[in-house]
């Protein structure tokens, strides 16, 4: 009985140590989430404005451009997967990887070859473990992403997009990431970056009057200049969304872990009390039995 009591007490100490760690990680994530939300809020209007401007220019210029022209036949599709460098975030990485796998299966069913570009150690580790190839990986900068990372990713994707598929290029680019909805909800999002799906500029101008554009020196040059800006802004916003979602997922996961530790401590405390009570009862029974035996011996 004493050995069992020691086991329970050891498990209580282990659960208490684990709770200290998870509680600290929960507080750290809670302190970081505010800054991550602020960066998303600051980036989103610019990203939407650039997308709206590109859509309007492409719609009302009536000029074929690589930014908006759909290829006659799409042979190779690129999928950019945004994961995290660290774990302990619940289903954050698994749901974005599952969404990417479903997208890849859909594209392959359409007769397209799929190539991957990976951001974050978790996506890189997933592909390495399964011995699957990727075109390029970016790791170590997902916690607090900077614009240089988005520019590096955008330059490589744009370079491959402008090359023919026969020379290793791609015909379309998709991005898969976790979008921050709230502290409790982070949803995987799939967006096609290129070719641009013109939707905003095609709306009926009832609520607002769309501007009339004059292009200098010409429409093609303007769209050429907007193309990298559009790509980089969309990727940077997705990186910020993913970082904010990661902090929220970590906070939620660590709170659940702390609650589970509390439950374990309570359960093991009850078991330890029962074991201790059983040990005391046994000791009293042995004392009473020994005293009774002595009394009978004297008689």
N, C-alpha and C positions, 0 to 999 in steps of 0.2 A: 504493500500500500504506500509506503514511503517513497519507493521508486516512481510510482505512478504520479504522486504529488509533485515530485521534482520535474517530471516530464511536462506536466501542465504549467508549472511556473516558468519553465524555460520557454515554452511556446508563448506564454503571455509576454515575456520580455522581448521575444522576437517580433511579435505583433506590434508592441509598443515602439520598437525601433523602426519598423517599417512605416508605421503611422507618422513618425516624426519626419521621415524622408518625403513621403507623399504629401504631407501637409505643407512642407517647405516648398515643394515643387508646385503645388496648387497656388500658393501665395505669389511665387515668382511669375507664374503664367498670368495670374490676375493683374499683376503690376505691369506686365508687358502688353496686355491686350489693349489697353487704352491707347498707347502709342501706335500700335498696329492699326487700330480702327481709325485713328486720326490720319495716318498716312493713306489709308484707303479712301477716306472721305476727301482728302486733298487731291488724290490722283484721278478719281472717277470722273469729275466734271471735264477735265482736260481730255481724257480718253474718249468720252462721249462726244465732245465738241469736234475732235479730230475725225472721228468716224462719221459724224454728221456732215462735216465739210467735205470729206472725200466722197461720200455718197452723193451729195448734192452736185459737186463738180462733175463726177462721173455720169450722173443721170442727165444733166442738162447740157453737157458738152457734145454729146452724140459722137464721141470719138472712141474707137476701139483701143483699149490699153490693156497691158498684161495684168493690171490691178483688178480689172472687172470683167475681162473677157474669159468666158468659160471655154476650156479646150474642147475640141471636137471629141477627143477620146482621152480619158484620164487613165494613165497606165500606172503611175506610182503616186501613192498618197503618204504624206508625212504626218506622224502623230507626235506632238510634243507633250510629254507627261511631266507635270509638276508635282513632285512629292516633297518630303522633308528630309533633313539630314539626321534628325533624331527621332526616336520612337516614343513610347509611353504616351500615345495620343489616341488610344482607342482604335476605332475603325478608320481613322483619317487616311492612312496610306492604302489600306486594303480596298477601300471603296473607290478611290481614284484609279487604282490599278485594275480593278474589276471593270470599271467603266471603260477604260482604255482597251481591255481585252474584248469587250462586247463591240466597241466601235471597230476594232481591227477585224473581228469576225464578219461584221456587216460589210466592210469595205472589200474583204476577200471574196465574199459571196457575190459581189458586183464585178469580179474579175480584176481587181486592182491589187498591185503589189504594195505592201505596207512596210515602211521604214520608220524607225523610232529615234527620237531625240529625248534624252532623259535629263531631268533636273532633280537633284537630291540623291543622297546616298541610299535611301530606301528603294527607290526605283532602280538605281544602278545595281544594288545587291540582289534585287528580285530577278533581274535579267542575267546577272552573273551566275546565280545559283542554278538557273535553268539553262545556262549555256546558250543564251540567245544574243544575237548581235544587235548593236545600236550604232547609229552614225556618229554621235558625239554625246558626251556626258558633261554636265556642270554640277559640281558638288562643293559643299562647304560654305555656301552663301545664302541659304534659304531662310535662316532665322530672321535676319534683317536685310532683305535684298536691296541692293543699290541699283541705280540706273545703268551703271556699267555692265552689270550682268545681263540686263534686258537688251542692251545694245549688242553685246557679244552673241547672244542667242539670235537676235534679229538679223545680224549680219550673216551668220551662217545659214539661217533659214532662207533669207532673201537670195543669197548666193546660189543655193541649190534650187530655189524656185525659178530663177532666171535661166538655169541650164536645161537643156533638153533631157527628157527622161532616158534617152539612149546613152547619154553621157554621165549618168548618175544623178541627174536632177529629179525634181518632184513636180507634179502637176497641181497638187493642192496641199494645203497645210491645215491640220486640225490641232487644237490645243485642248488638253483635258486637265482640269484643276478643280480644287475644292473652293466653292464660293462661300464667303462669309455671309450668313443670313442673320443669325443672332448668336447669343452666347450658348444657346442650346442646339442650334441647327447649323450644320455645314453640309451643303449639298454638292455632289460632283457635277461639274458643268462641262459640256462639250461645245466648242465654238469653232467654226471654220474661219480661219483668218484670211486665207487666200484661196481662190479668187474671192474678192469681196462680194458678198451678197447684198446688193443694193436694195434696201427696204425703206430707210428713213427718207431718202430723197424722192422716192416714188410716191409718197403719201400725197393725198389731195391737199392743196394749200388752203384749207378753210380756216384753220385756227391762226395761222401766221402767214405772212407773205414772204416767200423765199426770195433771197437776193438774186439780182441779175449779175452774172459774172463776165468780166472782161479779162482775157488771159494774155499775159505778157511774159515771155515772148510768144508762147503758144501753149495749147492745152497739154500736149504730150510732155513738155518740159515741166509744167506745173505738177502733173500727176507723178512724174518721175521723182520730183522733190518731195511730194507728199507720201510716197510709198514707204520709205524707211521710217518716216515719222509715225505713220499709222501703225506699222508693225511694232516698233519699239514701244509706243505708248500702250498698245493693247497687251503686249507681253508683260510690261512693267506693272500694269494694273492687275493682271492675273497673278503675278508673283506676290504683290501686296495682299491680294485677296487670299491667296493660299497661306501666306504667313499669318494673317489674322485668324484664319480658320484653324490653323495649327495650334496657336496659343489657346483659343477657345476649346478645342478638342482636348488639349493637354489638361487644362483646368478642370474640365468635366470628368476626364478619366481619373485624375488624381483625387478629386473629391469623392468619386465612387470608391476608389481604393482606400481612402481614409475611412469612409463609412464602413467598408467591409472589415477593416482592421478593428474598428470599434466593436463590431459584431463578434469578431473572433475573440477579442479580449473579454467581452461580456460572457460568451459561452465558456471559454476556458476558465474564467474566474468562478463560474458556477460549478464546473466540474472539479476544480481544485477545492472549492469549499465542501463539496460532497465527499471528495476523497479525504479531506482533512477531518470532516465529521465522522466518516466511517473509521478512520484511524483512531480518533479519540474514543469512539464507542467501543472499538475492539480493545483498546488499552484499559478502559474502565471494566469491560467484561473480564479481562484477564486478571485485573487486580481483585475484583469481587470473587472470581473463581478461586484465586490463590488464597484469599482470606478465608473463604468458606472451607477450603481443603485443610488449612491450618487449624481452624476451629474444630473440625471433625477429628483431626489427629490427636489433639489434646484430650478430647473426651475418651 
